C-alpha cells in the first residue's frame, strides 16, 4: 500500500505544483518519471523510463485539445509498476502506452466535474468577492482537479501490481520479446514525429552527425548532448545577430560593426 500511495502522490504533487507555478512542464514524462522513481526508491529506473516515454510522447500533439493518450498517468503507473513488480523496463514502456490510452476514457468525467464548478466562479465574480474566489481556486486545484486520477492510480496500482507481475511471468517468451521490440519501436516513432515537426534543410545533417558520433566514435550520450548544446548556442547567437541586423536595416538604422555587405 505504501508504494501505491507514493506513486499516486508523485502524480498529485507534480500536477498541483505545475498548476501553481504556471504549467512549467513539470508533468512531462522525463520529469514525472524521475520524481516517481525517486519516491519509489529507484531513481535510475525512473530517469530511464521517463526519458523513453518523453521520446514517445514528445511528438504527440493535442489537436483540438484532444490527445491520443494521457501521458501523465501512464508515466507514473508504468514507472511505479516496473519498480514494484520487477518487470523489464521495455515491458513497462509498452504497458505505459496501453494505460495512457485507457485513462483517456476518464478525461471527460474529470472535465465534467471541473465544469460543474463554473457557476460558482461566475457567482463569486459577479459579487466581486475576491477572497472567496481565490479560496475556491485553491480548493479546485487541491481537491477537485486531480483527485479522481490520483485515486484511480492508487487503486489500480494497489490492486493490479500482483496481476501485472503474474501476467508478465506467465506469458510466453516470444510475447515478452515482442513487447520489448514494440517499446523500442515506439521510442523511434516518437523521435521521428518530433523530427518531422522541427524538420528543415539542415535536420538530416545534424541527425547524421549524432549517428556518427555515437556509432563510429563511440561517444556516450552525455558528451553528444553537450556538443549539441554548444552547437545550438553558437547557432542561436549567430541567427540572433543576423535577425538584429535585418531588423535595423528594415528600420533604416545603420548596422554598427557589421560587414560592408550589410552596411
C-alpha positions as CSV (number, residue, x, y, z in Angstrom):
1,X,0.0,0.0,0.0
2,X,2.9,2.3,0.8
3,X,4.3,2.1,-2.7
4,X,0.9,2.6,-4.3
5,X,0.4,5.7,-2.2
6,X,3.8,7.1,-3.2
7,X,3.1,6.6,-6.9
8,X,-0.3,8.4,-6.6
9,X,1.4,11.1,-4.5
10,X,4.0,11.7,-7.1
11,X,1.3,12.3,-9.7
12,X,-0.8,14.6,-7.4
13,X,2.2,16.7,-6.2
14,X,3.6,17.4,-9.6
15,X,0.2,18.2,-11.1
16,X,-0.6,20.6,-8.3
17,X,2.9,22.2,-8.3
18,X,2.8,22.5,-12.1
19,X,-0.6,24.3,-12.0
20,X,0.6,26.5,-9.1
21,X,3.7,27.9,-10.8
22,X,2.1,28.2,-14.2
23,X,2.5,25.0,-16.2
24,X,6.3,24.8,-16.5
25,X,6.3,21.2,-17.9
26,X,6.8,19.5,-14.5
27,X,4.4,16.8,-15.6
28,X,6.3,15.9,-18.7
29,X,7.4,12.2,-18.6
30,X,11.1,12.9,-18.2
31,X,10.4,14.9,-15.0
32,X,7.4,13.0,-13.7
33,X,9.1,9.6,-14.3
34,X,12.2,10.8,-12.4
35,X,10.2,12.1,-9.4
36,X,8.2,8.8,-9.3
37,X,11.4,6.8,-9.4
38,X,12.9,8.9,-6.6
39,X,9.9,8.5,-4.3
40,X,9.7,4.7,-5.1
41,X,13.4,4.3,-4.3
42,X,14.7,3.6,-7.8
43,X,15.8,6.8,-9.4
44,X,17.7,5.2,-12.2
45,X,14.6,3.3,-13.5
46,X,12.6,6.5,-13.2
47,X,15.0,8.5,-15.3
48,X,15.5,5.9,-17.9
49,X,11.8,5.1,-18.4
50,X,10.9,8.8,-18.2
51,X,13.4,9.5,-21.0
52,X,11.9,6.8,-23.2
53,X,8.4,7.9,-22.6
54,X,9.3,11.5,-23.3
55,X,10.7,10.4,-26.6
56,X,7.4,8.6,-27.4
57,X,5.1,11.4,-26.3
58,X,7.1,14.4,-27.3
59,X,5.9,14.2,-30.9
60,X,2.2,13.6,-30.0
61,X,0.3,16.9,-30.4
62,X,-3.0,17.7,-28.7
63,X,-5.0,18.6,-31.8
64,X,-8.2,20.5,-30.9
65,X,-7.5,19.9,-27.2
66,X,-7.6,16.1,-27.7
67,X,-4.6,13.8,-27.2
68,X,-4.3,10.1,-28.0
69,X,-3.1,9.1,-24.6
70,X,-2.8,10.5,-21.1
71,X,0.9,10.5,-20.8
72,X,0.9,11.7,-17.2
73,X,-1.0,8.8,-15.6
74,X,0.7,6.4,-17.9
75,X,4.2,7.6,-16.8
76,X,3.6,7.3,-13.1
77,X,1.8,4.0,-13.3
78,X,4.4,2.4,-15.7
79,X,7.4,3.6,-13.7
80,X,5.7,2.6,-10.4
81,X,4.6,-0.9,-11.6
82,X,8.0,-1.5,-13.1
83,X,9.7,-0.8,-9.8
84,X,7.1,-2.6,-7.7
85,X,6.8,-5.8,-9.8
86,X,10.4,-6.1,-11.2
87,X,9.3,-6.4,-14.8
88,X,11.6,-5.2,-17.5
89,X,11.6,-1.5,-18.5
90,X,10.7,-2.5,-22.1
91,X,7.6,-4.2,-20.9
92,X,6.9,-1.2,-18.6
93,X,7.1,1.2,-21.6
94,X,4.7,-0.9,-23.6
95,X,2.4,-1.0,-20.6
96,X,2.5,2.8,-20.3
97,X,1.1,3.3,-23.8
98,X,-1.8,1.0,-23.1
99,X,-2.5,2.6,-19.7
100,X,-2.4,6.1,-21.3
101,X,-4.9,5.2,-23.9
102,X,-7.3,3.6,-21.3
103,X,-7.0,6.6,-19.0
104,X,-8.3,8.9,-21.8
105,X,-11.7,7.4,-21.0
106,X,-11.6,9.1,-17.6
107,X,-10.9,12.6,-19.0
108,X,-14.5,13.5,-20.0
109,X,-15.6,12.6,-16.5
110,X,-13.0,14.7,-14.8
111,X,-13.7,17.6,-17.2
112,X,-17.4,17.4,-16.3
113,X,-16.6,17.7,-12.6
114,X,-14.5,20.8,-13.3
115,X,-17.1,22.4,-15.5
116,X,-19.6,21.9,-12.7
117,X,-17.6,24.5,-10.7
118,X,-18.0,27.3,-13.3
119,X,-21.3,28.6,-11.9
120,X,-19.6,29.1,-8.5
121,X,-16.8,31.0,-10.2
122,X,-19.3,33.1,-12.1
123,X,-21.4,34.0,-9.0
124,X,-18.3,34.9,-7.0
125,X,-17.0,37.1,-9.8
126,X,-20.4,38.9,-10.1
127,X,-20.4,39.5,-6.4
128,X,-16.8,40.8,-6.5
129,X,-15.8,38.5,-3.7
130,X,-12.1,38.3,-4.5
131,X,-11.1,36.4,-1.3
132,X,-13.7,33.7,-1.8
133,X,-12.9,33.5,-5.5
134,X,-9.2,32.8,-4.6
135,X,-10.1,30.3,-1.9
136,X,-12.3,28.4,-4.3
137,X,-9.5,28.4,-6.9
138,X,-7.2,26.8,-4.3
139,X,-10.0,24.3,-3.4
140,X,-10.4,23.4,-7.1
141,X,-6.7,22.9,-7.6
142,X,-6.1,20.9,-4.4
143,X,-9.3,18.8,-4.2
144,X,-11.2,18.7,-7.4
145,X,-8.9,18.8,-10.4
146,X,-6.5,15.9,-9.7
147,X,-8.2,13.8,-7.0
148,X,-10.1,11.4,-9.4
149,X,-7.0,10.5,-11.4
150,X,-4.9,10.2,-8.2
151,X,-7.4,7.8,-6.7
152,X,-7.6,5.7,-9.9
153,X,-3.8,5.5,-9.9
154,X,-3.7,4.5,-6.3
155,X,-6.3,1.7,-6.5
156,X,-5.0,0.5,-9.9
157,X,-1.5,0.1,-8.6
158,X,-2.6,-1.4,-5.3
159,X,-5.0,-4.0,-6.8
160,X,-3.2,-4.6,-10.1
161,X,0.5,-4.9,-9.2
162,X,0.3,-8.6,-8.4
163,X,-1.8,-9.2,-11.5
164,X,0.7,-7.5,-13.8
165,X,3.6,-9.4,-12.3
166,X,1.9,-12.7,-12.6
167,X,0.8,-11.9,-16.2
168,X,4.4,-11.0,-17.3
169,X,5.8,-14.0,-15.6
170,X,3.4,-16.4,-17.2
171,X,3.2,-15.2,-20.8
172,X,5.4,-17.0,-23.3
173,X,8.9,-15.7,-24.1
174,X,8.0,-14.6,-27.6
175,X,5.3,-12.3,-26.3
176,X,7.7,-10.5,-23.9
177,X,10.3,-10.3,-26.6
178,X,7.6,-8.7,-28.8
179,X,6.8,-6.2,-26.1
180,X,10.5,-5.3,-25.8
181,X,10.7,-4.8,-29.6
182,X,7.5,-2.8,-29.7
183,X,8.6,-0.5,-26.9
184,X,11.8,0.2,-28.8
185,X,9.8,0.9,-32.0
186,X,7.5,3.3,-30.1
187,X,10.5,5.4,-29.0
188,X,11.8,5.6,-32.6
189,X,8.3,6.6,-33.8
190,X,8.1,9.3,-31.2
191,X,11.5,10.7,-32.2
192,X,10.5,10.5,-35.9
193,X,7.3,12.5,-35.2
194,X,9.4,15.1,-33.3
195,X,12.0,15.3,-36.1
196,X,9.2,15.8,-38.6
197,X,7.7,18.7,-36.6
198,X,11.1,20.6,-36.5
199,X,12.4,19.4,-39.9
200,X,14.3,21.9,-42.1
201,X,17.1,21.6,-44.6
202,X,19.8,21.0,-42.0
203,X,18.0,18.4,-39.9
204,X,19.4,15.5,-41.8
205,X,22.9,16.8,-41.3
206,X,22.5,17.0,-37.5
207,X,20.9,13.6,-37.3
208,X,23.8,12.1,-39.3
209,X,26.3,13.9,-37.1
210,X,24.8,12.4,-34.0
211,X,24.7,9.0,-35.5
212,X,28.4,9.2,-36.5
213,X,29.5,10.4,-33.1
214,X,27.6,7.6,-31.3
215,X,28.2,4.7,-33.7
216,X,31.6,5.2,-35.1
217,X,33.4,7.5,-32.5
218,X,31.8,5.6,-29.6
219,X,30.9,8.7,-27.6
220,X,28.4,8.3,-24.8
221,X,25.1,10.1,-24.9
222,X,26.1,12.9,-22.4
223,X,29.1,14.2,-24.4
224,X,27.0,14.1,-27.6
225,X,24.3,16.2,-25.7
226,X,26.9,18.7,-24.6
227,X,28.3,19.0,-28.1
228,X,24.7,19.6,-29.4
229,X,24.1,22.2,-26.7
230,X,27.3,24.1,-27.7
231,X,26.4,24.0,-31.4
232,X,22.8,25.1,-30.6
233,X,24.1,28.1,-28.5
234,X,26.5,29.2,-31.3
235,X,23.8,29.0,-34.0
236,X,21.3,30.8,-31.8
237,X,23.7,33.7,-31.2
238,X,24.5,33.8,-34.9
239,X,20.9,33.8,-36.0
240,X,20.0,36.4,-33.4
241,X,22.7,38.8,-34.7
242,X,21.6,38.3,-38.3
243,X,18.0,39.0,-37.3
244,X,19.0,42.1,-35.4
245,X,20.9,43.4,-38.5
246,X,18.0,42.7,-40.7
247,X,15.6,44.5,-38.3
248,X,17.9,47.5,-38.2
249,X,18.1,47.6,-42.0
250,X,14.4,47.4,-42.3
251,X,14.0,50.3,-39.8
252,X,16.6,52.3,-41.7
253,X,19.2,52.2,-38.9
254,X,22.8,51.6,-40.0
255,X,24.2,48.4,-38.7
256,X,27.2,49.1,-36.4
257,X,30.2,47.0,-36.7
258,X,28.7,44.8,-39.4
259,X,30.2,43.7,-42.7
260,X,30.3,46.0,-45.6
261,X,27.7,43.9,-47.3
262,X,25.1,44.9,-44.6
263,X,26.4,48.4,-44.2
